[in-house]
Amino acid sequence: MDGGFAMTKNQAIKWAGSAAKLASTLGITEGAVSQWGRNPPLLQQYRLNALSNGQLKVTEKQKTRQASA
């Protein structure tokens, strides 16, 4: 509908331009980004969703997992 995509670490890095730029944007280290699995941590997904004006979407699978925990 709005051209966004489900958020993966690779998509977040692509959006930022590099892992270093992504880390800088979030105020974290590049090492922290490298430790993410396939998807960024949920808190970082919400931050990136806001920073990207909705281009990066919070991954539904993670939202469901968090809601059921």
PDB file of N, CA, C and O in Angstrom:
ATOM      1  N   MET A   1       0.824  -1.204   0.000  1.00  0.00           N
ATOM      2  CA  MET A   1       0.000   0.000   0.000  1.00  0.00           C
ATOM      3  C   MET A   1       0.862   1.260   0.000  1.00  0.00           C
ATOM      4  O   MET A   1       0.626   2.164  -0.802  1.00  0.00           O
ATOM      5  N   ASP A   2       1.886   1.337   0.911  1.00  0.00           N
ATOM      6  CA  ASP A   2       2.691   2.544   0.964  1.00  0.00           C
ATOM      7  C   ASP A   2       4.124   2.321   0.512  1.00  0.00           C
ATOM      8  O   ASP A   2       4.957   3.213   0.670  1.00  0.00           O
ATOM      9  N   GLY A   3       4.440   1.149  -0.051  1.00  0.00           N
ATOM     10  CA  GLY A   3       5.755   0.900  -0.583  1.00  0.00           C
ATOM     11  C   GLY A   3       6.785   0.473   0.442  1.00  0.00           C
ATOM     12  O   GLY A   3       7.958   0.327   0.099  1.00  0.00           O
ATOM     13  N   GLY A   4       6.384   0.266   1.701  1.00  0.00           N
ATOM     14  CA  GLY A   4       7.315  -0.173   2.721  1.00  0.00           C
ATOM     15  C   GLY A   4       7.578  -1.664   2.622  1.00  0.00           C
ATOM     16  O   GLY A   4       6.927  -2.357   1.840  1.00  0.00           O
ATOM     17  N   PHE A   5       8.514  -2.162   3.397  1.00  0.00           N
ATOM     18  CA  PHE A   5       8.839  -3.576   3.380  1.00  0.00           C
ATOM     19  C   PHE A   5       9.098  -4.057   4.790  1.00  0.00           C
ATOM     20  O   PHE A   5       9.433  -3.270   5.675  1.00  0.00           O
ATOM     21  N   ALA A   6       8.940  -5.370   4.999  1.00  0.00           N
ATOM     22  CA  ALA A   6       9.225  -5.949   6.309  1.00  0.00           C
ATOM     23  C   ALA A   6      10.692  -5.720   6.651  1.00  0.00           C
ATOM     24  O   ALA A   6      11.559  -5.796   5.780  1.00  0.00           O
ATOM     25  N   MET A   7      10.962  -5.444   7.905  1.00  0.00           N
ATOM     26  CA  MET A   7      12.303  -5.034   8.290  1.00  0.00           C
ATOM     27  C   MET A   7      13.215  -6.224   8.596  1.00  0.00           C
ATOM     28  O   MET A   7      12.934  -7.042   9.472  1.00  0.00           O
ATOM     29  N   THR A   8      14.296  -6.290   7.858  1.00  0.00           N
ATOM     30  CA  THR A   8      15.385  -7.198   8.164  1.00  0.00           C
ATOM     31  C   THR A   8      16.615  -6.345   8.441  1.00  0.00           C
ATOM     32  O   THR A   8      16.643  -5.154   8.133  1.00  0.00           O
ATOM     33  N   LYS A   9      17.623  -6.965   9.022  1.00  0.00           N
ATOM     34  CA  LYS A   9      18.867  -6.230   9.262  1.00  0.00           C
ATOM     35  C   LYS A   9      19.432  -5.714   7.944  1.00  0.00           C
ATOM     36  O   LYS A   9      19.885  -4.572   7.867  1.00  0.00           O
ATOM     37  N   ASN A  10      19.409  -6.548   6.910  1.00  0.00           N
ATOM     38  CA  ASN A  10      19.955  -6.127   5.616  1.00  0.00           C
ATOM     39  C   ASN A  10      19.181  -4.956   5.030  1.00  0.00           C
ATOM     40  O   ASN A  10      19.787  -4.051   4.456  1.00  0.00           O
ATOM     41  N   GLN A  11      17.865  -4.951   5.160  1.00  0.00           N
ATOM     42  CA  GLN A  11      17.065  -3.836   4.642  1.00  0.00           C
ATOM     43  C   GLN A  11      17.358  -2.555   5.425  1.00  0.00           C
ATOM     44  O   GLN A  11      17.432  -1.473   4.844  1.00  0.00           O
ATOM     45  N   ALA A  12      17.525  -2.681   6.741  1.00  0.00           N
ATOM     46  CA  ALA A  12      17.841  -1.506   7.561  1.00  0.00           C
ATOM     47  C   ALA A  12      19.203  -0.934   7.170  1.00  0.00           C
ATOM     48  O   ALA A  12      19.369   0.282   7.075  1.00  0.00           O
ATOM     49  N   ILE A  13      20.175  -1.818   6.944  1.00  0.00           N
ATOM     50  CA  ILE A  13      21.506  -1.368   6.514  1.00  0.00           C
ATOM     51  C   ILE A  13      21.416  -0.705   5.138  1.00  0.00           C
ATOM     52  O   ILE A  13      22.027   0.337   4.903  1.00  0.00           O
ATOM     53  N   LYS A  14      20.660  -1.309   4.245  1.00  0.00           N
ATOM     54  CA  LYS A  14      20.489  -0.727   2.906  1.00  0.00           C
ATOM     55  C   LYS A  14      19.850   0.659   3.009  1.00  0.00           C
ATOM     56  O   LYS A  14      20.271   1.588   2.319  1.00  0.00           O
ATOM     57  N   TRP A  15      18.843   0.801   3.858  1.00  0.00           N
ATOM     58  CA  TRP A  15      18.171   2.097   4.030  1.00  0.00           C
ATOM     59  C   TRP A  15      19.159   3.153   4.539  1.00  0.00           C
ATOM     60  O   TRP A  15      19.160   4.289   4.065  1.00  0.00           O
ATOM     61  N   ALA A  16      19.999   2.766   5.509  1.00  0.00           N
ATOM     62  CA  ALA A  16      20.937   3.724   6.108  1.00  0.00           C
ATOM     63  C   ALA A  16      22.142   3.995   5.215  1.00  0.00           C
ATOM     64  O   ALA A  16      22.747   5.065   5.291  1.00  0.00           O
ATOM     65  N   GLY A  17      22.490   3.029   4.372  1.00  0.00           N
ATOM     66  CA  GLY A  17      23.641   3.191   3.491  1.00  0.00           C
ATOM     67  C   GLY A  17      24.817   2.312   3.870  1.00  0.00           C
ATOM     68  O   GLY A  17      25.611   1.937   3.007  1.00  0.00           O
ATOM     69  N   SER A  18      24.943   1.976   5.144  1.00  0.00           N
ATOM     70  CA  SER A  18      25.987   1.073   5.619  1.00  0.00           C
ATOM     71  C   SER A  18      25.671   0.709   7.067  1.00  0.00           C
ATOM     72  O   SER A  18      24.867   1.369   7.724  1.00  0.00           O
ATOM     73  N   ALA A  19      26.315  -0.350   7.553  1.00  0.00           N
ATOM     74  CA  ALA A  19      26.121  -0.736   8.953  1.00  0.00           C
ATOM     75  C   ALA A  19      26.617   0.363   9.891  1.00  0.00           C
ATOM     76  O   ALA A  19      26.019   0.610  10.939  1.00  0.00           O
ATOM     77  N   ALA A  20      27.708   1.016   9.511  1.00  0.00           N
ATOM     78  CA  ALA A  20      28.250   2.100  10.337  1.00  0.00           C
ATOM     79  C   ALA A  20      27.273   3.269  10.414  1.00  0.00           C
ATOM     80  O   ALA A  20      27.076   3.843  11.485  1.00  0.00           O
ATOM     81  N   LYS A  21      26.663   3.624   9.287  1.00  0.00           N
ATOM     82  CA  LYS A  21      25.692   4.725   9.283  1.00  0.00           C
ATOM     83  C   LYS A  21      24.438   4.345  10.057  1.00  0.00           C
ATOM     84  O   LYS A  21      23.854   5.181  10.747  1.00  0.00           O
ATOM     85  N   LEU A  22      24.019   3.081   9.943  1.00  0.00           N
ATOM     86  CA  LEU A  22      22.858   2.620  10.705  1.00  0.00           C
ATOM     87  C   LEU A  22      23.137   2.725  12.195  1.00  0.00           C
ATOM     88  O   LEU A  22      22.315   3.241  12.952  1.00  0.00           O
ATOM     89  N   ALA A  23      24.293   2.238  12.612  1.00  0.00           N
ATOM     90  CA  ALA A  23      24.661   2.310  14.022  1.00  0.00           C
ATOM     91  C   ALA A  23      24.697   3.758  14.507  1.00  0.00           C
ATOM     92  O   ALA A  23      24.181   4.068  15.581  1.00  0.00           O
ATOM     93  N   SER A  24      25.297   4.630  13.727  1.00  0.00           N
ATOM     94  CA  SER A  24      25.372   6.045  14.089  1.00  0.00           C
ATOM     95  C   SER A  24      23.990   6.669  14.209  1.00  0.00           C
ATOM     96  O   SER A  24      23.727   7.435  15.136  1.00  0.00           O
ATOM     97  N   THR A  25      23.107   6.341  13.271  1.00  0.00           N
ATOM     98  CA  THR A  25      21.738   6.862  13.291  1.00  0.00           C
ATOM     99  C   THR A  25      21.017   6.464  14.571  1.00  0.00           C
ATOM    100  O   THR A  25      20.249   7.243  15.135  1.00  0.00           O
ATOM    101  N   LEU A  26      21.275   5.241  15.021  1.00  0.00           N
ATOM    102  CA  LEU A  26      20.601   4.719  16.218  1.00  0.00           C
ATOM    103  C   LEU A  26      21.349   5.029  17.507  1.00  0.00           C
ATOM    104  O   LEU A  26      20.832   4.789  18.598  1.00  0.00           O
ATOM    105  N   GLY A  27      22.568   5.563  17.391  1.00  0.00           N
ATOM    106  CA  GLY A  27      23.363   5.865  18.582  1.00  0.00           C
ATOM    107  C   GLY A  27      23.898   4.613  19.263  1.00  0.00           C
ATOM    108  O   GLY A  27      24.057   4.578  20.483  1.00  0.00           O
ATOM    109  N   ILE A  28      24.176   3.582  18.464  1.00  0.00           N
ATOM    110  CA  ILE A  28      24.726   2.337  18.982  1.00  0.00           C
ATOM    111  C   ILE A  28      26.005   2.025  18.224  1.00  0.00           C
ATOM    112  O   ILE A  28      26.350   2.719  17.268  1.00  0.00           O
ATOM    113  N   THR A  29      26.710   0.981  18.649  1.00  0.00           N
ATOM    114  CA  THR A  29      27.949   0.628  17.957  1.00  0.00           C
ATOM    115  C   THR A  29      27.663  -0.255  16.751  1.00  0.00           C
ATOM    116  O   THR A  29      26.626  -0.914  16.675  1.00  0.00           O
ATOM    117  N   GLU A  30      28.594  -0.256  15.817  1.00  0.00           N
ATOM    118  CA  GLU A  30      28.477  -1.146  14.661  1.00  0.00           C
ATOM    119  C   GLU A  30      28.526  -2.603  15.114  1.00  0.00           C
ATOM    120  O   GLU A  30      27.917  -3.473  14.491  1.00  0.00           O
ATOM    121  N   GLY A  31      29.255  -2.866  16.201  1.00  0.00           N
ATOM    122  CA  GLY A  31      29.304  -4.209  16.764  1.00  0.00           C
ATOM    123  C   GLY A  31      27.939  -4.679  17.242  1.00  0.00           C
ATOM    124  O   GLY A  31      27.593  -5.853  17.108  1.00  0.00           O
ATOM    125  N   ALA A  32      27.163  -3.748  17.804  1.00  0.00           N
ATOM    126  CA  ALA A  32      25.816  -4.104  18.247  1.00  0.00           C
ATOM    127  C   ALA A  32      24.951  -4.500  17.053  1.00  0.00           C
ATOM    128  O   ALA A  32      24.193  -5.467  17.123  1.00  0.00           O
ATOM    129  N   VAL A  33      25.066  -3.753  15.967  1.00  0.00           N
ATOM    130  CA  VAL A  33      24.311  -4.081  14.752  1.00  0.00           C
ATOM    131  C   VAL A  33      24.728  -5.454  14.241  1.00  0.00           C
ATOM    132  O   VAL A  33      23.881  -6.238  13.812  1.00  0.00           O
ATOM    133  N   SER A  34      26.018  -5.752  14.283  1.00  0.00           N
ATOM    134  CA  SER A  34      26.499  -7.030  13.755  1.00  0.00           C
ATOM    135  C   SER A  34      25.989  -8.208  14.582  1.00  0.00           C
ATOM    136  O   SER A  34      25.956  -9.335  14.086  1.00  0.00           O
ATOM    137  N   GLN A  35      25.601  -7.975  15.806  1.00  0.00           N
ATOM    138  CA  GLN A  35      25.097  -9.047  16.667  1.00  0.00           C
ATOM    139  C   GLN A  35      23.611  -9.321  16.464  1.00  0.00           C
ATOM    140  O   GLN A  35      23.095 -10.319  16.966  1.00  0.00           O
ATOM    141  N   TRP A  36      22.925  -8.457  15.743  1.00  0.00           N
ATOM    142  CA  TRP A  36      21.509  -8.706  15.470  1.00  0.00           C
ATOM    143  C   TRP A  36      21.376  -9.980  14.655  1.00  0.00           C
ATOM    144  O   TRP A  36      22.267 -10.322  13.878  1.00  0.00           O
ATOM    145  N   GLY A  37      20.281 -10.672  14.830  1.00  0.00           N
ATOM    146  CA  GLY A  37      19.980 -11.812  13.968  1.00  0.00           C
ATOM    147  C   GLY A  37      19.444 -11.304  12.634  1.00  0.00           C
ATOM    148  O   GLY A  37      19.867 -10.256  12.145  1.00  0.00           O
ATOM    149  N   ARG A  38      18.521 -12.047  12.056  1.00  0.00           N
ATOM    150  CA  ARG A  38      17.913 -11.651  10.779  1.00  0.00           C
ATOM    151  C   ARG A  38      17.170 -10.321  10.894  1.00  0.00           C
ATOM    152  O   ARG A  38      17.195  -9.509   9.969  1.00  0.00           O
ATOM    153  N   ASN A  39      16.513 -10.103  12.024  1.00  0.00           N
ATOM    154  CA  ASN A  39      15.723  -8.886  12.234  1.00  0.00           C
ATOM    155  C   ASN A  39      16.325  -8.056  13.358  1.00  0.00           C
ATOM    156  O   ASN A  39      16.844  -8.611  14.326  1.00  0.00           O
ATOM    157  N   PRO A  40      16.263  -6.738  13.242  1.00  0.00           N
ATOM    158  CA  PRO A  40      16.703  -5.890  14.352  1.00  0.00           C
ATOM    159  C   PRO A  40      15.834  -6.153  15.588  1.00  0.00           C
ATOM    160  O   PRO A  40      14.697  -6.605  15.459  1.00  0.00           O
ATOM    161  N   PRO A  41      16.364  -5.871  16.783  1.00  0.00           N
ATOM    162  CA  PRO A  41      15.541  -5.973  17.989  1.00  0.00           C
ATOM    163  C   PRO A  41      14.293  -5.098  17.851  1.00  0.00           C
ATOM    164  O   PRO A  41      14.310  -4.079  17.161  1.00  0.00           O
ATOM    165  N   LEU A  42      13.233  -5.502  18.504  1.00  0.00           N
ATOM    166  CA  LEU A  42      11.944  -4.837  18.339  1.00  0.00           C
ATOM    167  C   LEU A  42      12.007  -3.335  18.629  1.00  0.00           C
ATOM    168  O   LEU A  42      11.437  -2.540  17.882  1.00  0.00           O
ATOM    169  N   LEU A  43      12.691  -2.941  19.699  1.00  0.00           N
ATOM    170  CA  LEU A  43      12.795  -1.512  20.014  1.00  0.00           C
ATOM    171  C   LEU A  43      13.455  -0.755  18.865  1.00  0.00           C
ATOM    172  O   LEU A  43      13.009   0.331  18.494  1.00  0.00           O
ATOM    173  N   GLN A  44      14.525  -1.333  18.300  1.00  0.00           N
ATOM    174  CA  GLN A  44      15.202  -0.672  17.185  1.00  0.00           C
ATOM    175  C   GLN A  44      14.314  -0.648  15.947  1.00  0.00           C
ATOM    176  O   GLN A  44      14.380   0.296  15.161  1.00  0.00           O
ATOM    177  N   GLN A  45      13.484  -1.672  15.763  1.00  0.00           N
ATOM    178  CA  GLN A  45      12.554  -1.665  14.630  1.00  0.00           C
ATOM    179  C   GLN A  45      11.579  -0.491  14.743  1.00  0.00           C
ATOM    180  O   GLN A  45      11.316   0.193  13.754  1.00  0.00           O
ATOM    181  N   TYR A  46      11.047  -0.258  15.933  1.00  0.00           N
ATOM    182  CA  TYR A  46      10.123   0.867  16.097  1.00  0.00           C
ATOM    183  C   TYR A  46      10.837   2.191  15.862  1.00  0.00           C
ATOM    184  O   TYR A  46      10.267   3.100  15.258  1.00  0.00           O
ATOM    185  N   ARG A  47      12.075   2.313  16.329  1.00  0.00           N
ATOM    186  CA  ARG A  47      12.841   3.538  16.092  1.00  0.00           C
ATOM    187  C   ARG A  47      13.087   3.741  14.601  1.00  0.00           C
ATOM    188  O   ARG A  47      12.919   4.844  14.081  1.00  0.00           O
ATOM    189  N   LEU A  48      13.489   2.664  13.915  1.00  0.00           N
ATOM    190  CA  LEU A  48      13.761   2.761  12.481  1.00  0.00           C
ATOM    191  C   LEU A  48      12.488   3.022  11.679  1.00  0.00           C
ATOM    192  O   LEU A  48      12.530   3.721  10.666  1.00  0.00           O
ATOM    193  N   ASN A  49      11.370   2.474  12.114  1.00  0.00           N
ATOM    194  CA  ASN A  49      10.097   2.746  11.455  1.00  0.00           C
ATOM    195  C   ASN A  49       9.809   4.243  11.497  1.00  0.00           C
ATOM    196  O   ASN A  49       9.401   4.829  10.494  1.00  0.00           O
ATOM    197  N   ALA A  50      10.020   4.856  12.653  1.00  0.00           N
ATOM    198  CA  ALA A  50       9.786   6.302  12.786  1.00  0.00           C
ATOM    199  C   ALA A  50      10.802   7.108  11.983  1.00  0.00           C
ATOM    200  O   ALA A  50      10.430   8.053  11.288  1.00  0.00           O
ATOM    201  N   LEU A  51      12.081   6.745  12.071  1.00  0.00           N
ATOM    202  CA  LEU A  51      13.124   7.478  11.363  1.00  0.00           C
ATOM    203  C   LEU A  51      12.990   7.380   9.848  1.00  0.00           C
ATOM    204  O   LEU A  51      13.364   8.305   9.126  1.00  0.00           O
ATOM    205  N   SER A  52      12.454   6.252   9.366  1.00  0.00           N
ATOM    206  CA  SER A  52      12.319   6.058   7.916  1.00  0.00           C
ATOM    207  C   SER A  52      10.954   6.528   7.405  1.00  0.00           C
ATOM    208  O   SER A  52      10.610   6.300   6.246  1.00  0.00           O
ATOM    209  N   ASN A  53      10.188   7.178   8.265  1.00  0.00           N
ATOM    210  CA  ASN A  53       8.844   7.633   7.895  1.00  0.00           C
ATOM    211  C   ASN A  53       7.993   6.495   7.342  1.00  0.00           C
ATOM    212  O   ASN A  53       7.233   6.667   6.389  1.00  0.00           O
ATOM    213  N   GLY A  54       8.145   5.315   7.974  1.00  0.00           N
ATOM    214  CA  GLY A  54       7.316   4.173   7.602  1.00  0.00           C
ATOM    215  C   GLY A  54       7.852   3.323   6.468  1.00  0.00           C
ATOM    216  O   GLY A  54       7.226   2.325   6.110  1.00  0.00           O
ATOM    217  N   GLN A  55       8.990   3.682   5.891  1.00  0.00           N
ATOM    218  CA  GLN A  55       9.552   2.852   4.820  1.00  0.00           C
ATOM    219  C   GLN A  55       9.952   1.482   5.347  1.00  0.00           C
ATOM    220  O   GLN A  55       9.756   0.469   4.675  1.00  0.00           O
ATOM    221  N   LEU A  56      10.509   1.453   6.546  1.00  0.00           N
ATOM    222  CA  LEU A  56      10.863   0.189   7.201  1.00  0.00           C
ATOM    223  C   LEU A  56       9.707  -0.191   8.115  1.00  0.00           C
ATOM    224  O   LEU A  56       9.287   0.604   8.956  1.00  0.00           O
ATOM    225  N   LYS A  57       9.198  -1.397   7.950  1.00  0.00           N
ATOM    226  CA  LYS A  57       8.037  -1.862   8.711  1.00  0.00           C
ATOM    227  C   LYS A  57       8.461  -2.778   9.845  1.00  0.00           C
ATOM    228  O   LYS A  57       9.353  -3.609   9.678  1.00  0.00           O
ATOM    229  N   VAL A  58       7.824  -2.626  10.998  1.00  0.00           N
ATOM    230  CA  VAL A  58       8.055  -3.536  12.112  1.00  0.00           C
ATOM    231  C   VAL A  58       7.609  -4.924  11.669  1.00  0.00           C
ATOM    232  O   VAL A  58       6.506  -5.094  11.149  1.00  0.00           O
ATOM    233  N   THR A  59       8.477  -5.916  11.880  1.00  0.00           N
ATOM    234  CA  THR A  59       8.212  -7.273  11.435  1.00  0.00           C
ATOM    235  C   THR A  59       7.060  -7.880  12.234  1.00  0.00           C
ATOM    236  O   THR A  59       7.142  -7.991  13.458  1.00  0.00           O
ATOM    237  N   GLU A  60       5.987  -8.275  11.542  1.00  0.00           N
ATOM    238  CA  GLU A  60       4.794  -8.810  12.197  1.00  0.00           C
ATOM    239  C   GLU A  60       5.108 -10.021  13.064  1.00  0.00           C
ATOM    240  O   GLU A  60       4.554 -10.152  14.155  1.00  0.00           O
ATOM    241  N   LYS A  61       5.978 -10.901  12.608  1.00  0.00           N
ATOM    242  CA  LYS A  61       6.303 -12.113  13.355  1.00  0.00           C
ATOM    243  C   LYS A  61       6.833 -11.734  14.740  1.00  0.00           C
ATOM    244  O   LYS A  61       6.471 -12.358  15.737  1.00  0.00           O
ATOM    245  N   GLN A  62       7.676 -10.731  14.798  1.00  0.00           N
ATOM    246  CA  GLN A  62       8.230 -10.312  16.086  1.00  0.00           C
ATOM    247  C   GLN A  62       7.168  -9.637  16.942  1.00  0.00           C
ATOM    248  O   GLN A  62       7.148  -9.825  18.158  1.00  0.00           O
ATOM    249  N   LYS A  63       6.287  -8.857  16.329  1.00  0.00           N
ATOM    250  CA  LYS A  63       5.229  -8.228  17.121  1.00  0.00           C
ATOM    251  C   LYS A  63       4.362  -9.299  17.756  1.00  0.00           C
ATOM    252  O   LYS A  63       4.001  -9.184  18.927  1.00  0.00           O
ATOM    253  N   THR A  64       4.016 -10.351  16.996  1.00  0.00           N
ATOM    254  CA  THR A  64       3.180 -11.429  17.515  1.00  0.00           C
ATOM    255  C   THR A  64       3.890 -12.157  18.638  1.00  0.00           C
ATOM    256  O   THR A  64       3.290 -12.445  19.673  1.00  0.00           O
ATOM    257  N   ARG A  65       5.177 -12.458  18.440  1.00  0.00           N
ATOM    258  CA  ARG A  65       5.939 -13.165  19.458  1.00  0.00           C
ATOM    259  C   ARG A  65       5.994 -12.335  20.748  1.00  0.00           C
ATOM    260  O   ARG A  65       5.837 -12.881  21.840  1.00  0.00           O
ATOM    261  N   GLN A  66       6.213 -11.040  20.628  1.00  0.00           N
ATOM    262  CA  GLN A  66       6.270 -10.176  21.793  1.00  0.00           C
ATOM    263  C   GLN A  66       4.925 -10.111  22.503  1.00  0.00           C
ATOM    264  O   GLN A  66       4.864 -10.108  23.732  1.00  0.00           O
ATOM    265  N   ALA A  67       3.856 -10.058  21.730  1.00  0.00           N
ATOM    266  CA  ALA A  67       2.512  -9.946  22.323  1.00  0.00           C
ATOM    267  C   ALA A  67       2.134 -11.205  23.084  1.00  0.00           C
ATOM    268  O   ALA A  67       1.391 -11.135  24.063  1.00  0.00           O
ATOM    269  N   SER A  68       2.633 -12.353  22.648  1.00  0.00           N
ATOM    270  CA  SER A  68       2.265 -13.593  23.308  1.00  0.00           C
ATOM    271  C   SER A  68       3.193 -13.937  24.461  1.00  0.00           C
ATOM    272  O   SER A  68       2.925 -14.876  25.211  1.00  0.00           O
ATOM    273  N   ALA A  69       4.276 -13.191  24.612  1.00  0.00           N
ATOM    274  CA  ALA A  69       5.237 -13.476  25.684  1.00  0.00           C
ATOM    275  C   ALA A  69       4.790 -12.891  27.013  1.00  0.00           C
ATOM    276  O   ALA A  69       5.486 -13.040  28.018  1.00  0.00           O
TER     277      ALA A  69
END
